[in-house]
């Protein structure tokens, strides 16, 4: 049975992961990748998406702690105008 290649480590930072993900998406959308490379790029993209989502959740939890769970939904200008009426 062939060995599965070890998954690549996530990028060192959220920003690097997002940049790598953008590059993968651009290559996939351009159609320049052969089928097997496209599948590998899709798998790597999935890993990057999971990593980025986990980083965002971690930061959100930190912000909630810092704000004492007093976060309020972001109001758009339109919602503010509606409230004034």
N, CA, C and O atoms as a CHARMM CRD file, in Angstrom:
* protein
*
  340
    1    1 UNK  N      0.86100  -1.17900   0.00000 PROA 1      0.00000
    2    1 UNK  CA     0.00000   0.00000   0.00000 PROA 1      0.00000
    3    1 UNK  C      0.90200   1.23400   0.00000 PROA 1      0.00000
    4    1 UNK  O      1.82700   1.30500   0.80900 PROA 1      0.00000
    5    2 UNK  N      0.65900   2.21700  -0.89000 PROA 2      0.00000
    6    2 UNK  CA     1.51000   3.39500  -0.93500 PROA 2      0.00000
    7    2 UNK  C      1.31400   4.25300   0.30900 PROA 2      0.00000
    8    2 UNK  O      0.21500   4.35200   0.85600 PROA 2      0.00000
    9    3 UNK  N      2.40000   4.86300   0.73300 PROA 3      0.00000
   10    3 UNK  CA     2.34500   5.73900   1.90400 PROA 3      0.00000
   11    3 UNK  C      1.73000   7.07000   1.51200 PROA 3      0.00000
   12    3 UNK  O      1.96900   7.59300   0.42400 PROA 3      0.00000
   13    4 UNK  N      0.92700   7.60700   2.43300 PROA 4      0.00000
   14    4 UNK  CA     0.38300   8.93900   2.23200 PROA 4      0.00000
   15    4 UNK  C      1.47100   9.94400   2.58000 PROA 4      0.00000
   16    4 UNK  O      2.16900   9.76500   3.57800 PROA 4      0.00000
   17    5 UNK  N      1.63100  10.98300   1.79200 PROA 5      0.00000
   18    5 UNK  CA     2.61300  11.98600   2.18300 PROA 5      0.00000
   19    5 UNK  C      2.14900  12.68600   3.45200 PROA 5      0.00000
   20    5 UNK  O      0.95600  12.91700   3.65100 PROA 5      0.00000
   21    6 UNK  N      3.10400  13.01900   4.30200 PROA 6      0.00000
   22    6 UNK  CA     2.75700  13.72300   5.54200 PROA 6      0.00000
   23    6 UNK  C      2.16300  15.07400   5.18600 PROA 6      0.00000
   24    6 UNK  O      2.67000  15.75700   4.29600 PROA 6      0.00000
   25    7 UNK  N      1.08500  15.47400   5.87200 PROA 7      0.00000
   26    7 UNK  CA     0.50300  16.77900   5.56400 PROA 7      0.00000
   27    7 UNK  C      1.49800  17.88200   5.90100 PROA 7      0.00000
   28    7 UNK  O      2.23500  17.80700   6.88400 PROA 7      0.00000
   29    8 UNK  N      1.49400  18.89400   5.06600 PROA 8      0.00000
   30    8 UNK  CA     2.38200  20.02400   5.31500 PROA 8      0.00000
   31    8 UNK  C      1.92700  20.74300   6.57100 PROA 8      0.00000
   32    8 UNK  O      0.74200  20.76700   6.90300 PROA 8      0.00000
   33    9 UNK  N      2.88600  21.32100   7.25300 PROA 9      0.00000
   34    9 UNK  CA     2.57000  22.09100   8.44800 PROA 9      0.00000
   35    9 UNK  C      1.84900  23.36500   8.03600 PROA 9      0.00000
   36    9 UNK  O      2.10400  23.90500   6.95900 PROA 9      0.00000
   37   10 UNK  N      0.95100  23.84700   8.88500 PROA 10     0.00000
   38   10 UNK  CA     0.29500  25.11100   8.55700 PROA 10     0.00000
   39   10 UNK  C      1.32300  26.23500   8.49100 PROA 10     0.00000
   40   10 UNK  O      2.41800  26.12100   9.04200 PROA 10     0.00000
   41   11 UNK  N      0.97700  27.27300   7.84200 PROA 11     0.00000
   42   11 UNK  CA     1.86800  28.40900   7.71500 PROA 11     0.00000
   43   11 UNK  C      2.16600  28.98800   9.09500 PROA 11     0.00000
   44   11 UNK  O      1.45500  28.72500  10.06500 PROA 11     0.00000
   45   12 UNK  N      3.22900  29.77700   9.15800 PROA 12     0.00000
   46   12 UNK  CA     3.67000  30.34100  10.43600 PROA 12     0.00000
   47   12 UNK  C      2.67800  31.36700  10.97500 PROA 12     0.00000
   48   12 UNK  O      2.64800  31.61900  12.18000 PROA 12     0.00000
   49   13 UNK  N      1.87700  31.95600  10.11500 PROA 13     0.00000
   50   13 UNK  CA     0.92700  32.96900  10.58400 PROA 13     0.00000
   51   13 UNK  C     -0.36000  32.90300   9.76600 PROA 13     0.00000
   52   13 UNK  O     -0.41200  32.30300   8.69200 PROA 13     0.00000
   53   14 UNK  N     -1.38000  33.53300  10.30400 PROA 14     0.00000
   54   14 UNK  CA    -2.66100  33.62100   9.61000 PROA 14     0.00000
   55   14 UNK  C     -2.47700  34.28500   8.25400 PROA 14     0.00000
   56   14 UNK  O     -3.02000  33.82600   7.24900 PROA 14     0.00000
   57   15 UNK  N     -1.70900  35.36800   8.23200 PROA 15     0.00000
   58   15 UNK  CA    -1.50700  36.11500   6.99500 PROA 15     0.00000
   59   15 UNK  C     -0.79800  35.26900   5.94000 PROA 15     0.00000
   60   15 UNK  O     -1.14600  35.32300   4.76100 PROA 15     0.00000
   61   16 UNK  N      0.19600  34.49000   6.36400 PROA 16     0.00000
   62   16 UNK  CA     0.90200  33.62500   5.41000 PROA 16     0.00000
   63   16 UNK  C     -0.01900  32.52700   4.89400 PROA 16     0.00000
   64   16 UNK  O      0.03000  32.17200   3.71600 PROA 16     0.00000
   65   17 UNK  N     -0.85500  31.99000   5.77200 PROA 17     0.00000
   66   17 UNK  CA    -1.80300  30.95900   5.35700 PROA 17     0.00000
   67   17 UNK  C     -2.78600  31.52500   4.33800 PROA 17     0.00000
   68   17 UNK  O     -3.09800  30.87100   3.34300 PROA 17     0.00000
   69   18 UNK  N     -3.27100  32.73100   4.58500 PROA 18     0.00000
   70   18 UNK  CA    -4.20600  33.35100   3.64200 PROA 18     0.00000
   71   18 UNK  C     -3.53000  33.62200   2.30100 PROA 18     0.00000
   72   18 UNK  O     -4.13700  33.41900   1.24900 PROA 18     0.00000
   73   19 UNK  N     -2.28200  34.07900   2.33000 PROA 19     0.00000
   74   19 UNK  CA    -1.55700  34.34700   1.08100 PROA 19     0.00000
   75   19 UNK  C     -1.35600  33.05700   0.29200 PROA 19     0.00000
   76   19 UNK  O     -1.52300  33.03700  -0.92800 PROA 19     0.00000
   77   20 UNK  N     -0.99600  31.97600   0.99400 PROA 20     0.00000
   78   20 UNK  CA    -0.81800  30.69200   0.31200 PROA 20     0.00000
   79   20 UNK  C     -2.13900  30.20800  -0.26400 PROA 20     0.00000
   80   20 UNK  O     -2.17900  29.68200  -1.37700 PROA 20     0.00000
   81   21 UNK  N     -3.21700  30.38200   0.48500 PROA 21     0.00000
   82   21 UNK  CA    -4.53800  29.97400   0.01800 PROA 21     0.00000
   83   21 UNK  C     -4.93700  30.75700  -1.23000 PROA 21     0.00000
   84   21 UNK  O     -5.47800  30.18600  -2.17700 PROA 21     0.00000
   85   22 UNK  N     -4.67300  32.05200  -1.23200 PROA 22     0.00000
   86   22 UNK  CA    -4.98600  32.87400  -2.40800 PROA 22     0.00000
   87   22 UNK  C     -4.20600  32.40600  -3.63100 PROA 22     0.00000
   88   22 UNK  O     -4.74000  32.37500  -4.74000 PROA 22     0.00000
   89   23 UNK  N     -2.93400  32.03900  -3.42700 PROA 23     0.00000
   90   23 UNK  CA    -2.12400  31.54800  -4.54400 PROA 23     0.00000
   91   23 UNK  C     -2.67900  30.23000  -5.08000 PROA 23     0.00000
   92   23 UNK  O     -2.75600  30.02600  -6.29200 PROA 23     0.00000
   93   24 UNK  N     -3.06500  29.33500  -4.16100 PROA 24     0.00000
   94   24 UNK  CA    -3.63000  28.05300  -4.58700 PROA 24     0.00000
   95   24 UNK  C     -4.90900  28.25900  -5.38800 PROA 24     0.00000
   96   24 UNK  O     -5.10800  27.63500  -6.43000 PROA 24     0.00000
   97   25 UNK  N     -5.76200  29.13000  -4.89600 PROA 25     0.00000
   98   25 UNK  CA    -7.03200  29.39400  -5.58200 PROA 25     0.00000
   99   25 UNK  C     -6.76600  29.96100  -6.97500 PROA 25     0.00000
  100   25 UNK  O     -7.41400  29.56300  -7.94200 PROA 25     0.00000
  101   26 UNK  N     -5.81800  30.88400  -7.07800 PROA 26     0.00000
  102   26 UNK  CA    -5.50700  31.47300  -8.37800 PROA 26     0.00000
  103   26 UNK  C     -5.00500  30.41600  -9.35300 PROA 26     0.00000
  104   26 UNK  O     -5.40400  30.40600 -10.51800 PROA 26     0.00000
  105   27 UNK  N     -4.13200  29.52600  -8.88500 PROA 27     0.00000
  106   27 UNK  CA    -3.62400  28.46000  -9.76000 PROA 27     0.00000
  107   27 UNK  C     -4.74700  27.52600 -10.19000 PROA 27     0.00000
  108   27 UNK  O     -4.82400  27.13400 -11.35400 PROA 27     0.00000
  109   28 UNK  N     -5.61600  27.17100  -9.25000 PROA 28     0.00000
  110   28 UNK  CA    -6.70800  26.26200  -9.57500 PROA 28     0.00000
  111   28 UNK  C     -7.68800  26.90500 -10.55100 PROA 28     0.00000
  112   28 UNK  O     -8.16800  26.25500 -11.48100 PROA 28     0.00000
  113   29 UNK  N     -7.98100  28.18100 -10.33400 PROA 29     0.00000
  114   29 UNK  CA    -8.92400  28.86500 -11.21700 PROA 29     0.00000
  115   29 UNK  C     -8.35500  29.07400 -12.61600 PROA 29     0.00000
  116   29 UNK  O     -9.10000  29.13800 -13.59400 PROA 29     0.00000
  117   30 UNK  N     -7.02400  29.18200 -12.70600 PROA 30     0.00000
  118   30 UNK  CA    -6.40700  29.42000 -14.01500 PROA 30     0.00000
  119   30 UNK  C     -6.44200  28.17600 -14.89300 PROA 30     0.00000
  120   30 UNK  O     -6.32000  28.27300 -16.11400 PROA 30     0.00000
  121   31 UNK  N     -6.60900  27.00500 -14.27400 PROA 31     0.00000
  122   31 UNK  CA    -6.64400  25.76600 -15.03000 PROA 31     0.00000
  123   31 UNK  C     -5.26700  25.26800 -15.43000 PROA 31     0.00000
  124   31 UNK  O     -5.14900  24.37100 -16.26400 PROA 31     0.00000
  125   32 UNK  N     -4.21900  25.84500 -14.84000 PROA 32     0.00000
  126   32 UNK  CA    -2.85800  25.45700 -15.22700 PROA 32     0.00000
  127   32 UNK  C     -2.36400  24.20300 -14.52200 PROA 32     0.00000
  128   32 UNK  O     -1.31000  23.67900 -14.88300 PROA 32     0.00000
  129   33 UNK  N     -3.08600  23.71100 -13.53600 PROA 33     0.00000
  130   33 UNK  CA    -2.65400  22.53000 -12.79200 PROA 33     0.00000
  131   33 UNK  C     -3.23600  21.25800 -13.40000 PROA 33     0.00000
  132   33 UNK  O     -4.41100  21.22500 -13.76600 PROA 33     0.00000
  133   34 UNK  N     -2.41200  20.20300 -13.50800 PROA 34     0.00000
  134   34 UNK  CA    -2.96400  18.91400 -13.91600 PROA 34     0.00000
  135   34 UNK  C     -3.88300  18.37100 -12.81600 PROA 34     0.00000
  136   34 UNK  O     -3.88700  18.88200 -11.69600 PROA 34     0.00000
  137   35 UNK  N     -4.64400  17.35300 -13.13600 PROA 35     0.00000
  138   35 UNK  CA    -5.65900  16.82700 -12.22900 PROA 35     0.00000
  139   35 UNK  C     -5.09400  16.47200 -10.85300 PROA 35     0.00000
  140   35 UNK  O     -5.63200  16.90700  -9.83500 PROA 35     0.00000
  141   36 UNK  N     -4.01700  15.68700 -10.81200 PROA 36     0.00000
  142   36 UNK  CA    -3.47500  15.26500  -9.51600 PROA 36     0.00000
  143   36 UNK  C     -2.97200  16.44900  -8.71000 PROA 36     0.00000
  144   36 UNK  O     -3.13500  16.47400  -7.49000 PROA 36     0.00000
  145   37 UNK  N     -2.37100  17.42400  -9.35900 PROA 37     0.00000
  146   37 UNK  CA    -1.90500  18.61700  -8.66200 PROA 37     0.00000
  147   37 UNK  C     -3.09800  19.43600  -8.15900 PROA 37     0.00000
  148   37 UNK  O     -3.02300  20.06400  -7.10200 PROA 37     0.00000
  149   38 UNK  N     -4.18200  19.42600  -8.90600 PROA 38     0.00000
  150   38 UNK  CA    -5.39100  20.13300  -8.47100 PROA 38     0.00000
  151   38 UNK  C     -5.96900  19.50200  -7.20800 PROA 38     0.00000
  152   38 UNK  O     -6.40600  20.20400  -6.29700 PROA 38     0.00000
  153   39 UNK  N     -5.96800  18.18000  -7.16400 PROA 39     0.00000
  154   39 UNK  CA    -6.46400  17.47700  -5.98200 PROA 39     0.00000
  155   39 UNK  C     -5.57600  17.79100  -4.77900 PROA 39     0.00000
  156   39 UNK  O     -6.07700  18.04500  -3.68400 PROA 39     0.00000
  157   40 UNK  N     -4.25700  17.77400  -4.98400 PROA 40     0.00000
  158   40 UNK  CA    -3.32400  18.09600  -3.89900 PROA 40     0.00000
  159   40 UNK  C     -3.51000  19.53800  -3.44200 PROA 40     0.00000
  160   40 UNK  O     -3.46100  19.82400  -2.24500 PROA 40     0.00000
  161   41 UNK  N     -3.72300  20.44400  -4.38800 PROA 41     0.00000
  162   41 UNK  CA    -3.94000  21.85100  -4.04800 PROA 41     0.00000
  163   41 UNK  C     -5.23900  22.00600  -3.26700 PROA 41     0.00000
  164   41 UNK  O     -5.30900  22.79000  -2.32100 PROA 41     0.00000
  165   42 UNK  N     -6.25900  21.26400  -3.66200 PROA 42     0.00000
  166   42 UNK  CA    -7.53800  21.31400  -2.94800 PROA 42     0.00000
  167   42 UNK  C     -7.36400  20.82700  -1.51100 PROA 42     0.00000
  168   42 UNK  O     -7.89300  21.43300  -0.57800 PROA 42     0.00000
  169   43 UNK  N     -6.62300  19.73300  -1.33300 PROA 43     0.00000
  170   43 UNK  CA    -6.38500  19.20500   0.01300 PROA 43     0.00000
  171   43 UNK  C     -5.61600  20.21500   0.85600 PROA 43     0.00000
  172   43 UNK  O     -5.96300  20.45700   2.01200 PROA 43     0.00000
  173   44 UNK  N     -4.57600  20.80100   0.27900 PROA 44     0.00000
  174   44 UNK  CA    -3.78900  21.80200   1.01200 PROA 44     0.00000
  175   44 UNK  C     -4.67100  23.00500   1.33500 PROA 44     0.00000
  176   44 UNK  O     -4.59500  23.55300   2.43500 PROA 44     0.00000
  177   45 UNK  N     -5.49600  23.41500   0.39500 PROA 45     0.00000
  178   45 UNK  CA    -6.41800  24.52700   0.64000 PROA 45     0.00000
  179   45 UNK  C     -7.36300  24.23200   1.77600 PROA 45     0.00000
  180   45 UNK  O     -7.65100  25.11100   2.58900 PROA 45     0.00000
  181   46 UNK  N     -7.85500  23.00100   1.84700 PROA 46     0.00000
  182   46 UNK  CA    -8.74800  22.60900   2.94200 PROA 46     0.00000
  183   46 UNK  C     -8.03500  22.70900   4.28200 PROA 46     0.00000
  184   46 UNK  O     -8.61300  23.17100   5.26600 PROA 46     0.00000
  185   47 UNK  N     -6.77000  22.27300   4.32200 PROA 47     0.00000
  186   47 UNK  CA    -5.98400  22.38200   5.55700 PROA 47     0.00000
  187   47 UNK  C     -5.80100  23.84300   5.95700 PROA 47     0.00000
  188   47 UNK  O     -5.91000  24.19200   7.13300 PROA 47     0.00000
  189   48 UNK  N     -5.52400  24.68400   4.97600 PROA 48     0.00000
  190   48 UNK  CA    -5.32100  26.10200   5.25000 PROA 48     0.00000
  191   48 UNK  C     -6.60700  26.76700   5.74500 PROA 48     0.00000
  192   48 UNK  O     -6.57200  27.59600   6.65400 PROA 48     0.00000
  193   49 UNK  N     -7.73600  26.40100   5.14500 PROA 49     0.00000
  194   49 UNK  CA    -9.01800  26.96100   5.57700 PROA 49     0.00000
  195   49 UNK  C     -9.29600  26.57100   7.02500 PROA 49     0.00000
  196   49 UNK  O     -9.72200  27.40800   7.82100 PROA 49     0.00000
  197   50 UNK  N     -9.05900  25.31000   7.36900 PROA 50     0.00000
  198   50 UNK  CA    -9.27100  24.85900   8.74400 PROA 50     0.00000
  199   50 UNK  C     -8.35200  25.60600   9.71200 PROA 50     0.00000
  200   50 UNK  O     -8.77700  26.02600  10.78800 PROA 50     0.00000
  201   51 UNK  N     -7.09000  25.76600   9.31400 PROA 51     0.00000
  202   51 UNK  CA    -6.12400  26.48100  10.14500 PROA 51     0.00000
  203   51 UNK  C     -6.57000  27.92800  10.36500 PROA 51     0.00000
  204   51 UNK  O     -6.55900  28.41800  11.49400 PROA 51     0.00000
  205   52 UNK  N     -6.95900  28.60400   9.29700 PROA 52     0.00000
  206   52 UNK  CA    -7.38600  30.00200   9.39800 PROA 52     0.00000
  207   52 UNK  C     -8.65200  30.13400  10.24600 PROA 52     0.00000
  208   52 UNK  O     -8.76100  31.05100  11.06000 PROA 52     0.00000
  209   53 UNK  N     -9.59800  29.22900  10.05700 PROA 53     0.00000
  210   53 UNK  CA   -10.83100  29.26900  10.84800 PROA 53     0.00000
  211   53 UNK  C    -10.51800  29.07300  12.33100 PROA 53     0.00000
  212   53 UNK  O    -11.09200  29.75100  13.18200 PROA 53     0.00000
  213   54 UNK  N     -9.61300  28.15100  12.63900 PROA 54     0.00000
  214   54 UNK  CA    -9.23700  27.91900  14.03400 PROA 54     0.00000
  215   54 UNK  C     -8.55200  29.15100  14.61900 PROA 54     0.00000
  216   54 UNK  O     -8.78800  29.50500  15.77400 PROA 54     0.00000
  217   55 UNK  N     -7.70700  29.80300  13.82400 PROA 55     0.00000
  218   55 UNK  CA    -7.03400  31.00900  14.29900 PROA 55     0.00000
  219   55 UNK  C     -8.05900  32.11200  14.57700 PROA 55     0.00000
  220   55 UNK  O     -7.96300  32.80800  15.58700 PROA 55     0.00000
  221   56 UNK  N     -9.02600  32.26900  13.69300 PROA 56     0.00000
  222   56 UNK  CA   -10.05700  33.29000  13.88400 PROA 56     0.00000
  223   56 UNK  C    -10.89700  33.00500  15.12200 PROA 56     0.00000
  224   56 UNK  O    -11.22300  33.92200  15.87600 PROA 56     0.00000
  225   57 UNK  N    -11.25000  31.74000  15.33600 PROA 57     0.00000
  226   57 UNK  CA   -12.02000  31.37200  16.52700 PROA 57     0.00000
  227   57 UNK  C    -11.22500  31.65000  17.79500 PROA 57     0.00000
  228   57 UNK  O    -11.77100  32.13900  18.78400 PROA 57     0.00000
  229   58 UNK  N     -9.92400  31.33600  17.76100 PROA 58     0.00000
  230   58 UNK  CA    -9.07600  31.57400  18.92400 PROA 58     0.00000
  231   58 UNK  C     -9.01400  33.06600  19.24200 PROA 58     0.00000
  232   58 UNK  O     -9.12000  33.45600  20.40500 PROA 58     0.00000
  233   59 UNK  N     -8.84400  33.89000  18.23100 PROA 59     0.00000
  234   59 UNK  CA    -8.77400  35.33500  18.42800 PROA 59     0.00000
  235   59 UNK  C    -10.11800  35.86700  18.92300 PROA 59     0.00000
  236   59 UNK  O    -10.16100  36.74600  19.78300 PROA 59     0.00000
  237   60 UNK  N    -11.20600  35.33800  18.38300 PROA 60     0.00000
  238   60 UNK  CA   -12.52800  35.77600  18.82200 PROA 60     0.00000
  239   60 UNK  C    -12.73100  35.48100  20.31300 PROA 60     0.00000
  240   60 UNK  O    -13.27000  36.30500  21.05200 PROA 60     0.00000
  241   61 UNK  N    -12.29000  34.29200  20.73900 PROA 61     0.00000
  242   61 UNK  CA   -12.39400  33.96000  22.16500 PROA 61     0.00000
  243   61 UNK  C    -11.56300  34.91400  23.01500 PROA 61     0.00000
  244   61 UNK  O    -11.99800  35.33300  24.08800 PROA 61     0.00000
  245   62 UNK  N    -10.37700  35.25300  22.54000 PROA 62     0.00000
  246   62 UNK  CA    -9.52800  36.18900  23.28400 PROA 62     0.00000
  247   62 UNK  C    -10.19100  37.55100  23.39400 PROA 62     0.00000
  248   62 UNK  O    -10.16600  38.17300  24.45500 PROA 62     0.00000
  249   63 UNK  N    -10.78100  38.01600  22.30300 PROA 63     0.00000
  250   63 UNK  CA   -11.44400  39.32500  22.31700 PROA 63     0.00000
  251   63 UNK  C    -12.62000  39.30000  23.28400 PROA 63     0.00000
  252   63 UNK  O    -12.83900  40.26200  24.02100 PROA 63     0.00000
  253   64 UNK  N    -13.38000  38.20300  23.28400 PROA 64     0.00000
  254   64 UNK  CA   -14.51400  38.10000  24.19900 PROA 64     0.00000
  255   64 UNK  C    -14.04800  38.17000  25.64700 PROA 64     0.00000
  256   64 UNK  O    -14.69200  38.80700  26.48200 PROA 64     0.00000
  257   65 UNK  N    -12.94200  37.52200  25.94000 PROA 65     0.00000
  258   65 UNK  CA   -12.40300  37.57800  27.29700 PROA 65     0.00000
  259   65 UNK  C    -11.98100  39.00700  27.61500 PROA 65     0.00000
  260   65 UNK  O    -12.28300  39.51500  28.69500 PROA 65     0.00000
  261   66 UNK  N    -11.29700  39.64900  26.70000 PROA 66     0.00000
  262   66 UNK  CA   -10.83200  41.01900  26.92800 PROA 66     0.00000
  263   66 UNK  C    -11.99400  41.99400  27.08900 PROA 66     0.00000
  264   66 UNK  O    -11.90300  42.95200  27.85700 PROA 66     0.00000
  265   67 UNK  N    -13.07100  41.75400  26.37500 PROA 67     0.00000
  266   67 UNK  CA   -14.23600  42.62700  26.43400 PROA 67     0.00000
  267   67 UNK  C    -15.23300  42.17900  27.50200 PROA 67     0.00000
  268   67 UNK  O    -16.28100  42.80400  27.66300 PROA 67     0.00000
  269   68 UNK  N    -14.93000  41.13100  28.21600 PROA 68     0.00000
  270   68 UNK  CA   -15.83800  40.65100  29.25500 PROA 68     0.00000
  271   68 UNK  C    -17.14900  40.14000  28.69800 PROA 68     0.00000
  272   68 UNK  O    -18.19600  40.30700  29.32400 PROA 68     0.00000
  273   69 UNK  N    -17.10700  39.51600  27.52000 PROA 69     0.00000
  274   69 UNK  CA   -18.30500  39.00100  26.85500 PROA 69     0.00000
  275   69 UNK  C    -19.35300  40.08100  26.61800 PROA 69     0.00000
  276   69 UNK  O    -20.54800  39.78900  26.58000 PROA 69     0.00000
  277   70 UNK  N    -18.92300  41.30200  26.46200 PROA 70     0.00000
  278   70 UNK  CA   -19.84900  42.40700  26.23600 PROA 70     0.00000
  279   70 UNK  C    -19.85800  42.82700  24.76700 PROA 70     0.00000
  280   70 UNK  O    -20.19700  43.96600  24.44500 PROA 70     0.00000
  281   71 UNK  N    -19.48800  41.90900  23.88100 PROA 71     0.00000
  282   71 UNK  CA   -19.48200  42.24100  22.46600 PROA 71     0.00000
  283   71 UNK  C    -20.89000  42.49500  21.96600 PROA 71     0.00000
  284   71 UNK  O    -21.83300  41.79400  22.33500 PROA 71     0.00000
  285   72 UNK  N    -21.01700  43.48800  21.13500 PROA 72     0.00000
  286   72 UNK  CA   -22.31200  43.81600  20.53300 PROA 72     0.00000
  287   72 UNK  C    -22.17900  43.65700  19.03300 PROA 72     0.00000
  288   72 UNK  O    -21.09100  43.84300  18.48900 PROA 72     0.00000
  289   73 UNK  N    -23.26100  43.31700  18.35300 PROA 73     0.00000
  290   73 UNK  CA   -23.17800  43.18500  16.89300 PROA 73     0.00000
  291   73 UNK  C    -22.78200  44.51100  16.26600 PROA 73     0.00000
  292   73 UNK  O    -23.16700  45.58100  16.73800 PROA 73     0.00000
  293   74 UNK  N    -22.01100  44.42000  15.20000 PROA 74     0.00000
  294   74 UNK  CA   -21.61200  45.61000  14.47100 PROA 74     0.00000
  295   74 UNK  C    -22.82100  46.18800  13.75900 PROA 74     0.00000
  296   74 UNK  O    -23.50800  45.47700  13.02400 PROA 74     0.00000
  297   75 UNK  N    -23.08800  47.46500  13.96800 PROA 75     0.00000
  298   75 UNK  CA   -24.23600  48.12100  13.33400 PROA 75     0.00000
  299   75 UNK  C    -23.76100  48.88200  12.11000 PROA 75     0.00000
  300   75 UNK  O    -22.77000  49.61000  12.17000 PROA 75     0.00000
  301   76 UNK  N    -24.46000  48.71700  11.01000 PROA 76     0.00000
  302   76 UNK  CA   -24.13200  49.47100   9.80300 PROA 76     0.00000
  303   76 UNK  C    -24.77600  50.84100   9.88700 PROA 76     0.00000
  304   76 UNK  O    -25.65000  51.07800  10.72100 PROA 76     0.00000
  305   77 UNK  N    -24.34400  51.73100   9.02500 PROA 77     0.00000
  306   77 UNK  CA   -24.91800  53.07600   8.99700 PROA 77     0.00000
  307   77 UNK  C    -26.41100  53.01900   8.72700 PROA 77     0.00000
  308   77 UNK  O    -27.16900  53.80900   9.29000 PROA 77     0.00000
  309   78 UNK  N    -26.84900  52.09400   7.87400 PROA 78     0.00000
  310   78 UNK  CA   -28.26800  51.96700   7.54200 PROA 78     0.00000
  311   78 UNK  C    -29.06600  51.59300   8.78400 PROA 78     0.00000
  312   78 UNK  O    -30.14400  52.14000   9.01300 PROA 78     0.00000
  313   79 UNK  N    -28.54800  50.66500   9.58900 PROA 79     0.00000
  314   79 UNK  CA   -29.25000  50.26300  10.81000 PROA 79     0.00000
  315   79 UNK  C    -29.32800  51.42400  11.77900 PROA 79     0.00000
  316   79 UNK  O    -30.34300  51.59800  12.45400 PROA 79     0.00000
  317   80 UNK  N    -28.25500  52.23900  11.86300 PROA 80     0.00000
  318   80 UNK  CA   -28.25500  53.40200  12.75700 PROA 80     0.00000
  319   80 UNK  C    -29.32700  54.39300  12.33400 PROA 80     0.00000
  320   80 UNK  O    -30.01200  54.97400  13.17600 PROA 80     0.00000
  321   81 UNK  N    -29.47200  54.58700  11.01600 PROA 81     0.00000
  322   81 UNK  CA   -30.48200  55.51900  10.50600 PROA 81     0.00000
  323   81 UNK  C    -31.88400  55.01000  10.82300 PROA 81     0.00000
  324   81 UNK  O    -32.76900  55.79000  11.17300 PROA 81     0.00000
  325   82 UNK  N    -32.08500  53.68300  10.69900 PROA 82     0.00000
  326   82 UNK  CA   -33.38500  53.11300  10.99700 PROA 82     0.00000
  327   82 UNK  C    -33.74100  53.27900  12.46300 PROA 82     0.00000
  328   82 UNK  O    -34.91000  53.48000  12.79200 PROA 82     0.00000
  329   83 UNK  N    -32.75900  53.20000  13.34900 PROA 83     0.00000
  330   83 UNK  CA   -33.00100  53.35400  14.77600 PROA 83     0.00000
  331   83 UNK  C    -33.38800  54.78400  15.13500 PROA 83     0.00000
  332   83 UNK  O    -34.11000  54.99400  16.11000 PROA 83     0.00000
  333   84 UNK  N    -32.92400  55.77100  14.37100 PROA 84     0.00000
  334   84 UNK  CA   -33.19700  57.16900  14.66000 PROA 84     0.00000
  335   84 UNK  C    -34.63500  57.55100  14.33000 PROA 84     0.00000
  336   84 UNK  O    -35.13800  58.55700  14.83100 PROA 84     0.00000
  337   85 UNK  N    -35.29300  56.76900  13.50400 PROA 85     0.00000
  338   85 UNK  CA   -36.66200  57.13100  13.06800 PROA 85     0.00000
  339   85 UNK  C    -37.68100  56.88700  14.11700 PROA 85     0.00000
  340   85 UNK  O    -38.86500  57.14100  13.89800 PROA 85     0.00000
